[in-house]
């Protein structure tokens, strides 16, 4: 990102990204203008273009950053038994999703607004994350600790179920995060015959 004369790039850039994330999650990408993002940050519209070429690039950057964040934070220990690794993935995915609900929402709801080129780039990152879970399931089958008739379908179903927690979970509600993880673990174990 180019730096605007007199601006604080290390402050303004993140403010722009945060404002765009909030507005896109609240109103939808198509309904938000660069003018609204600028107003939210308290800068002139022209300032935004010192940080991003356009709104599409801003959306693609938000989605890419979220996937890169997940890939960088997830650490699998292949020396552990597959059920333990699956439980760790479940805890990681649910916790991370609940900590970053706007990113999760954008990652699923705004894919349709990416250009084909940006969608392909994001698909590669998503596939790497999905493959991490699929590798755990494949190891579980190979070790005899899981029964998974279709690895890819099961991978996609589990990720969809775990991600769905952001649609209904409310902090301070009937279930705390630990109880949600424990209940999801029971469901996932049943789904993979662990």
HELIX and SHEET records of a PDB file:
HELIX    1   1 UNK A    9  UNK A   27  1                                  19    
HELIX    2   2 UNK A   29  UNK A   31  5                                   3    
HELIX    3   3 UNK A   34  UNK A   41  1                                   8    
HELIX    4   4 UNK A   45  UNK A   48  1                                   4    
HELIX    5   5 UNK A   55  UNK A   73  1                                  19    
HELIX    6   6 UNK A   82  UNK A   99  1                                  18    
HELIX    7   7 UNK A  101  UNK A  109  1                                   9    
HELIX    8   8 UNK A  111  UNK A  113  5                                   3    
HELIX    9   9 UNK A  116  UNK A  143  1                                  28    
HELIX   10  10 UNK A  151  UNK A  163  1                                  13    
HELIX   11  11 UNK A  165  UNK A  168  1                                   4    
HELIX   12  12 UNK A  177  UNK A  192  1                                  16    
END                                                                             
